[in-house]
Amino acid sequence: MTSYAKLRWDIVIEWNSDAKYTNSYLIDMASDLGVEIRNKSADRKSIIAKVADGVIKSGIESGEYSVTDWGELSQEQTNFENYMGSLGVPEPELELNIDSDAHEHDDGTVHSHEGGSDPHTHEEEYTYEDKEEEELPDFNKMTKKALDDWALEQGIELDRRQTKANMLEELKGKLN
């Protein structure tokens, strides 16, 4: 189990240091993965970032990769942002249902719930009050685009040029 940011950074390092991965090879790989590269003469970094997203998605679907979180504040994410430089960090088109509160038990069972990995039983108790509360989506699991789309549905306008953390702060302020 690993983060999206770590997988992406590992792919970037491998592809940038391997001469067999030319831009045309990467574009062909993207096509095979169903990833559209609109600008075939784009900067190599942009192509790598776009194709890496497709490789990770394919790896998750095949079971090769198990992604447990986005790795938003990780060193790998910082490395990737520094690597992209003035091009800016492309938003992944990957829709992952990542559960950042997931934990693993000794028997290999992986799941999440309130309380995280604190000692617990798996008997769920529901009260009438739980059903009455309006449930908000888990914003930490959403991409910036999904976050922005959800906010717009609620009549809230966010600035997607901001970091996701800043978007979340702005949204939480407008929801209260």
Residue pairs with C-beta under 8 A, 6 or more apart in sequence:
1 66
1 67
1 68
1 104
1 110
2 65
2 66
2 67
2 68
3 67
3 68
3 69
3 70
3 71
3 74
3 76
4 56
4 67
4 69
4 70
4 71
4 92
4 94
4 96
4 98
5 70
5 71
5 72
5 74
5 76
5 77
5 80
6 71
6 74
6 76
7 52
7 56
7 59
7 65
7 67
8 49
8 52
8 53
8 56
8 76
8 80
8 92
9 76
9 77
9 79
9 80
10 76
11 48
11 52
11 55
11 56
12 48
12 49
12 52
12 80
12 83
15 21
15 26
15 48
15 52
16 44
16 48
23 40
23 44
23 47
26 47
26 48
26 51
27 37
27 40
27 47
27 51
29 51
29 54
29 55
30 36
30 37
30 47
30 50
30 51
30 54
31 37
33 51
33 54
33 55
33 57
33 58
34 54
35 50
35 51
35 53
35 54
35 93
37 47
37 50
37 51
39 46
43 87
45 83
45 84
45 85
45 87
46 87
46 90
49 80
49 84
49 89
49 90
50 90
53 90
53 92
53 93
53 94
56 65
56 67
56 94
57 94
58 64
59 65
60 66
60 67
60 96
67 96
67 98
68 98
68 99
68 100
68 102
69 98
69 100
70 77
70 96
70 98
70 100
70 140
71 77
72 164
72 165
80 89
81 89
84 90
91 143
91 144
91 145
92 143
94 143
95 143
95 146
96 141
97 141
98 141
99 111
99 112
99 138
99 141
100 112
100 138
100 140
100 141
101 112
101 113
101 114
101 116
102 110
102 111
102 112
103 110
103 111
103 112
103 116
103 117
104 110
113 120
113 124
136 175
137 150
139 147
139 168
139 171
140 168
142 150
144 160
144 164
144 167
145 160
147 158
147 164
147 167
147 168
147 171
148 158
148 160
148 167
151 157
151 158
151 171
151 174
152 158
154 175
156 171
156 174
156 175
158 167
158 170
158 171
159 167
159 170
160 167
162 170
